[in-house]
């Protein structure tokens, strides 16, 4: 189970922006992993998942993670380019 993150605890995390992936819609294309590998990663099932601030894969469906401020653009671009339209901000 994901450990909740309080964005106010870290100046490097966006207080407002969280991201999740809907694995039912994920095509496994990997654009998200290319755009922001510290936020997205493939699991053994070939689908992309989000990673928490510690870099741990969050495989529980519907898990949101806080987007690191330096990666806001990359995460947004990943969501816009995703062929499965499965990245939710």
C-alpha positions in Angstrom: 0.0 0.0 0.0 1.3 3.5 -0.8 2.5 5.7 1.9 0.7 9.0 1.8 2.9 12.0 1.0 2.3 15.4 2.4 3.5 17.8 -0.3 4.0 20.5 2.4 6.8 18.3 3.8 9.1 18.9 0.8 9.8 22.0 -1.2 10.5 19.8 -4.2 7.0 18.5 -4.5 4.0 20.2 -6.1 1.4 20.9 -3.5 -1.4 20.6 -6.1 -0.5 18.2 -8.9 -0.8 14.5 -8.5 -0.6 11.9 -11.2 -2.0 8.3 -11.7 -2.1 5.8 -14.5 -5.2 3.8 -15.5 -3.6 0.4 -16.2 -6.8 -0.8 -17.9 -6.1 1.8 -20.7 -2.3 1.5 -20.7 -0.9 0.3 -24.0 2.6 -0.3 -22.6 4.0 2.0 -25.3 6.5 3.5 -22.8 6.4 7.2 -23.7 5.7 8.1 -20.1 8.8 6.2 -18.9 10.9 8.0 -21.6 9.5 11.4 -20.6 9.8 11.0 -16.8 11.5 7.8 -15.7 11.7 9.0 -12.1 7.8 9.2 -12.0 6.8 6.3 -14.3 8.1 2.7 -14.6 7.1 -0.6 -16.2 6.1 -3.5 -14.0 6.5 -7.1 -14.9 3.1 -7.1 -16.6 4.4 -4.7 -19.2 2.2 -1.8 -18.1 3.3 1.6 -16.7 2.8 2.6 -13.1 3.7 5.6 -11.0 6.5 5.7 -8.5 6.5 7.5 -5.2 9.0 10.1 -4.0 11.3 7.2 -2.8 11.3 5.7 -6.3 9.1 2.7 -5.2 6.7 1.4 -7.8 3.0 1.9 -6.8 1.2 -1.1 -8.2 -2.1 -0.6 -6.4 -4.7 0.5 -9.0 -5.7 4.1 -8.8 -2.7 5.2 -6.7 -1.8 8.8 -7.1 1.6 10.3 -6.4 2.7 13.9 -6.0 4.6 15.2 -9.0 8.1 16.6 -8.3 8.2 20.3 -9.2 11.2 19.9 -11.5 9.3 17.3 -13.5 6.0 19.1 -14.0 6.6 19.7 -17.7 7.8 16.2 -18.4 4.8 14.6 -16.6 2.4 16.9 -18.4 4.0 16.1 -21.8 3.8 12.4 -21.0 0.1 12.7 -20.3 -0.5 14.7 -23.5 1.5 12.2 -25.7 0.2 9.0 -24.1 -1.4 6.9 -26.9 -3.7 5.2 -24.4 -4.8 8.4 -22.8 -4.4 6.8 -19.4 -2.3 9.3 -17.5 -4.5 11.5 -15.2 -3.2 14.7 -13.6 
